């Protein structure tokens, strides 16, 4: 019986194909919009997670805070190597490694090509903290850190800008007023959590950097430092401990604001992910309103169909069709319309999600559970909004229906 009712529903849709398609259009748009919004939201969440992960998981990033002075300026008091060493000693129970970083903007030149990039002075702990390795060549040797030799490691973007397809290993690069030898090319990391190009960088041993690239008489030459926490360490607890250590090391008096800022990559990732998920759910709910609109369209067209087929209904009931059979027939037609609309909406959502992901440079994510839920909801919409027309058809008086013109 159900199969026959389904075949009759398909025959009725085929007879009035254009009207049926226009009726399904609301469901197609509704289902497609919901699925696309959810997919783009999940793609955005994945992109954020990937970018935060590219910084390194379980990391604390420490920056100097701006301090208002009487003249109204906002200077940053950088860190000194001695302060970083003290932090390294006092945070030993929490940390795996502590890596200081000095950086400045520089002009690089190789033969006739030049580019502006960020130069960073690092020590051996930098690669333990960031877990960054080379794609070609090698990392710095201990002797290069010790004597501060003019060796350098370049990011993938610097390689592309200066060398194209040429092998950069062993080449001499002019960096402002010095010349350094390229000993390695770093693995590509892509964009960072703040949207910056992490591959647009050149690394030098700390001694070479502070001596030749950014010489300064000040002891406070460290722009920031990073701490990799041990596995299993509570990052909130580690941040609290680090705050106390830094206040002591930097002689911050009781009641004064901190002269530093601490960023926890784990907490940043969790906050951004939860925020994105909330926005995705909100957008999905907003898009779901169009499903309700599509359901109202189905109800309207089914009411019209009942009116058009009054004589048919009267004939069926006159030859013995039960009210439940008429009710079921129109319900199945309604569910068939909405279900076909749901399937077409999912198909449209797949290609729309793929196209928008490419256009917006997001990871392509097609969430099958969301698509299945959207399809089932579209079928439910058919039952919900098809019941009233179906009930009206089943309640028709056979004699009045047969007399209907």
C-alpha positions in Angstrom: 0.0 0.0 0.0 2.7 2.4 1.0 4.7 1.6 -2.2 1.6 2.2 -4.4 1.0 5.5 -2.6 4.6 6.5 -3.2 4.3 5.7 -6.9 1.1 7.7 -7.1 2.8 10.6 -5.5 5.7 10.5 -8.0 3.1 10.3 -10.8 1.3 13.4 -9.4 4.6 15.3 -9.1 5.5 14.4 -12.7 2.2 15.6 -14.0 2.7 19.0 -12.4 6.5 19.1 -12.5 7.0 22.9 -12.6 4.6 23.5 -9.8 6.1 20.7 -7.8 9.7 22.0 -8.3 8.7 25.6 -7.3 7.0 24.1 -4.2 10.2 22.1 -3.4 12.4 25.2 -4.0 11.7 26.5 -0.5 12.9 23.2 1.0 15.9 23.0 -1.3 17.0 26.5 -0.3 16.3 25.8 3.4 18.1 22.5 3.6 21.0 23.8 1.4 21.4 27.0 3.5 21.5 25.1 6.8 24.0 22.5 5.5 26.2 25.2 3.9 26.3 27.3 7.0 27.2 24.4 9.2 29.9 23.2 6.8 31.5 26.7 6.5 31.3 27.0 10.3 33.1 23.7 10.8 35.6 24.7 8.1 36.3 27.9 9.9 36.7 26.1 13.2 39.1 23.7 11.6 41.1 26.5 10.1 41.4 28.3 13.4 42.4 25.1 15.1 45.1 24.5 12.5 46.5 28.0 12.7 46.6 27.9 16.5 48.2 24.4 16.3 50.8 25.8 13.9 52.0 28.0 16.7 52.4 24.9 18.8 50.0 23.3 21.3 50.4 23.7 25.0 52.4 26.9 24.6 52.6 30.1 26.7 53.6 33.3 24.8 54.9 36.2 26.9 55.0 39.8 25.7 56.0 43.0 27.4 52.9 45.1 28.3 52.5 48.7 27.4 53.1 51.0 30.3 51.7 54.6 30.4 54.4 57.0 31.4 53.9 60.7 32.5 54.7 62.0 29.0 51.7 60.1 27.6 53.8 57.7 25.5 53.4 53.9 25.5 56.8 52.3 25.5 57.3 48.6 25.9 59.9 47.4 28.3 61.4 44.3 26.7 62.8 41.4 28.5 66.5 40.7 29.2 68.3 37.4 28.7 68.9 37.3 32.5 65.1 37.6 33.2 64.5 34.7 30.7 67.1 32.6 32.4 65.5 33.2 35.8 62.1 32.3 34.4 63.6 29.1 32.9 65.0 28.1 36.3 61.9 29.0 38.3 59.4 27.4 35.9 61.3 24.1 35.6 58.5 22.0 37.2 56.1 23.2 34.5 58.1 23.7 31.4 60.0 21.6 28.8 61.9 24.6 27.3 61.8 28.4 27.4 62.8 30.2 24.1 63.6 33.9 24.0 63.1 35.8 20.7 64.5 39.1 19.4 63.1 40.4 16.1 63.1 43.3 13.8 62.1 44.1 10.2 65.0 43.8 7.6 65.7 44.0 3.9 67.1 40.9 2.3 69.0 40.9 -1.0 70.2 38.1 -3.2 71.7 39.1 -6.5 69.2 41.4 -8.1 66.2 40.3 -6.0 65.2 41.8 -2.6 62.4 41.5 -0.1 61.4 42.8 3.3 60.9 40.3 6.0 61.1 39.7 9.7 64.5 38.6 11.2 64.5 36.8 14.5 67.3 36.0 16.8 66.8 32.6 18.5 68.7 30.1 20.7 68.7 26.3 20.7 65.5 26.2 22.8 63.5 27.8 20.0 63.2 24.6 18.0 62.3 22.5 21.1 59.5 24.9 21.9 58.1 25.4 18.4 58.9 21.8 17.1 59.9 23.4 13.8 62.2 21.5 11.6 63.9 22.1 8.3 62.5 20.9 4.9 66.0 21.2 3.4 69.4 21.6 5.0 70.0 21.6 8.7 69.3 23.5 12.0 72.0 25.6 13.7 74.9 23.8 15.3 75.9 24.4 18.9 79.1 26.2 17.8 77.0 28.6 15.7 75.0 29.6 18.8 78.1 29.8 20.9 80.1 32.1 18.6 77.2 33.9 16.9 78.2 33.0 13.4 76.4 34.6 10.4 74.4 31.6 9.5 70.7 31.8 8.7 67.5 29.7 8.2 64.9 31.0 5.9 61.1 30.4 5.7 59.3 29.1 2.6 58.0 32.5 1.7 61.5 34.1 1.8 62.8 31.2 -0.4 60.1 31.8 -2.9 60.7 35.6 -3.0 64.4 35.4 -3.3 65.3 32.1 -5.0 62.3 30.8 -6.9 63.3 27.3 -7.9 67.0 27.8 -7.2 68.6 25.8 -4.4 69.3 28.4 -1.5 71.6 26.2 0.5 75.1 27.6 0.9 74.0 30.9 -0.8 75.0 34.3 0.6 72.2 36.6 1.6 72.7 40.3 2.3 70.7 41.2 5.4 70.8 44.9 5.9 74.6 45.5 6.3 75.8 42.0 6.9 76.0 38.8 4.8 74.8 35.5 6.1 75.0 32.0 4.7 71.7 30.0 4.3 72.1 26.6 5.9 68.5 25.5 5.9 64.9 26.1 4.7 62.2 25.7 7.3 59.1 23.6 6.9 56.1 25.6 5.7 53.7 26.6 8.5 51.3 28.8 6.6 49.3 31.5 8.3 49.4 31.9 12.0 46.6 32.3 14.5 46.6 36.1 13.9 46.6 35.8 10.1 50.3 36.5 9.7 52.6 34.5 7.3 54.8 32.4 9.6 57.0 31.5 6.6 58.0 35.1 5.9 60.9 35.0 8.3 64.7 34.6 8.6 66.3 33.1 11.7 69.8 33.8 13.1 71.6 32.7 16.2 70.8 35.1 19.1 74.4 36.4 19.4 74.7 37.2 15.7 71.4 39.0 15.8 72.1 41.2 18.8 75.6 41.9 17.5 75.1 42.6 13.9 71.4 42.8 12.9 69.9 44.8 15.7 72.8 46.0 17.9 71.7 47.8 21.1 73.4 48.9 24.3 70.3 48.0 26.3 70.1 44.7 28.2 66.4 44.5 27.4 66.7 43.1 23.8 64.2 40.2 24.0 60.9 41.1 22.3 59.1 38.0 23.6 59.6 34.5 24.8 57.7 31.2 24.6 57.3 28.4 27.0 56.4 24.8 26.1 54.6 23.2 29.0 55.1 19.6 30.1 52.4 17.1 29.1 49.6 16.9 31.7 50.3 20.4 33.2 47.3 22.5 33.8 47.8 25.6 31.7 45.8 27.8 34.0 47.9 26.8 37.0 51.1 27.3 34.9 49.9 30.8 33.9 49.3 31.7 37.6 52.7 30.5 38.5 54.4 32.3 35.6 52.6 35.5 36.6 54.0 35.3 40.1 57.5 34.5 38.8 57.5 37.4 36.3 56.2 39.9 38.9 59.1 38.9 41.1 61.7 38.8 38.3 60.7 42.2 36.9 60.3 43.8 40.4 56.6 44.6 40.0 55.4 46.1 43.2 52.2 45.0 45.0 49.2 46.8 43.6 51.0 47.7 40.3 49.7 46.3 37.0 51.7 43.6 35.3 54.5 44.7 33.0 53.9 41.7 30.8 51.1 39.8 29.0 50.7 36.1 28.8 48.8 34.3 26.0 47.9 30.6 26.5 47.5 29.0 23.0 45.3 26.2 24.4 42.9 28.6 26.0 42.9 30.8 22.8 42.1 27.8 20.7 39.3 26.7 23.0 37.8 30.2 23.2 37.9 30.8 19.4 36.5 27.3 18.7 33.6 27.6 21.1 32.8 31.1 19.8 32.8 29.9 16.2 30.6 26.9 17.1 28.1 29.2 18.7 28.0 31.5 15.7 27.7 28.4 13.4 24.7 27.2 15.4 23.1 30.6 15.3 23.5 30.9 11.6 22.2 27.4 11.1 19.0 28.3 13.1 18.6 31.5 11.1 18.9 29.5 7.8 16.5 26.9 9.2 13.7 29.6 9.1 13.7 29.2 5.3 12.8 25.5 5.9 9.6 26.6 7.8 8.8 28.9 4.9 9.3 26.0 2.5 6.9 23.9 4.6 4.2 26.6 4.4 4.7 26.5 0.6 4.1 22.8 0.6 0.9 23.2 2.7 -0.4 25.8 0.3 0.2 23.7 -2.8 -1.3 20.6 -1.1 -4.4 22.5 -0.2 -4.7 23.6 -3.9 -4.1 19.9 -4.9 -7.0 18.8 -2.6 -9.3 21.3 -4.2 -8.2 20.3 -7.7 -8.7 16.6 -7.0 -11.9 16.7 -5.1 -13.8 14.6 -7.7 -10.9 12.1 -7.7 -11.1 11.8 -3.9 -14.9 11.4 -4.0 -14.6 8.6 -6.6 -12.0 6.8 -4.5 -14.1 7.0 -1.4 -17.2 6.0 -3.2 -15.6 2.7 -4.3 -14.5 1.9 -0.8 -11.4 3.9 0.0 -11.0 4.5 3.8 -10.4 7.9 5.3 -7.1 6.7 6.6 -6.0 5.6 3.1 -6.9 9.1 1.7 -5.1 10.7 4.6 -2.0 8.5 4.0 -2.0 9.2 0.3 -1.8 13.0 0.7 0.6 12.7 3.6 2.9 10.6 1.4 2.7 13.1 -1.4 3.6 15.9 1.0 6.6 13.9 2.5 7.7 12.9 -1.0 7.8 16.6 -2.1 9.7 17.7 1.0 12.1 14.7 0.9 13.0 15.2 -2.7 13.5 18.9 -1.9 15.8 17.8 1.0 17.9 15.5 -1.3 18.3 18.3 -3.9 19.2 20.7 -1.2 21.9 18.5 0.1 23.3 18.0 -3.4 23.3 21.8 -3.9 24.9 22.3 -0.5 27.8 19.9 -1.3 28.8 21.9 -4.4 28.1 25.3 -2.8 30.2 24.4 0.3 33.0 23.2 -1.9 32.9 26.4 -4.1 32.7 28.8 -1.1 35.5 26.9 0.8 37.8 27.4 -2.2 36.8 31.0 -2.6 37.3 31.8 1.1 40.4 29.6 1.4 38.8 27.4 4.1 39.2 23.7 4.6 36.4 21.8 2.8 34.3 20.1 5.3 31.0 18.2 4.5 29.4 17.1 7.7 27.3 14.0 6.9 25.4 13.9 10.2 24.3 17.5 9.7 23.1 16.6 6.1 21.2 13.6 7.5 19.5 15.6 10.2 18.6 18.3 7.7 17.1 15.6 5.4 15.1 14.0 8.2 13.9 17.5 9.3 12.7 18.2 5.7 10.7 15.0 5.8 9.2 16.0 9.2 8.3 19.4 7.6 6.4 17.5 5.0 4.4 15.6 7.6 3.9 18.7 9.7 2.6 20.9 7.0 1.0 18.2 4.9 -1.3 16.9 7.7 -3.9 19.7 7.4 -4.4 19.3 3.7 -4.4 15.5 4.0 -6.9 15.6 6.9 -9.1 18.0 4.9 -9.1 15.5 1.9 -10.0 12.6 4.2 -12.9 14.4 5.7 -14.6 15.2 2.4 -18.1 13.8 1.9 -18.1 11.4 -1.1 -21.4 12.7 -2.4 -20.4 16.4 -2.2 -17.0 15.5 -3.7 -18.5 13.8 -6.7 -20.8 16.8 -7.3 -17.8 19.2 -7.2 -17.1 21.1 -10.4 
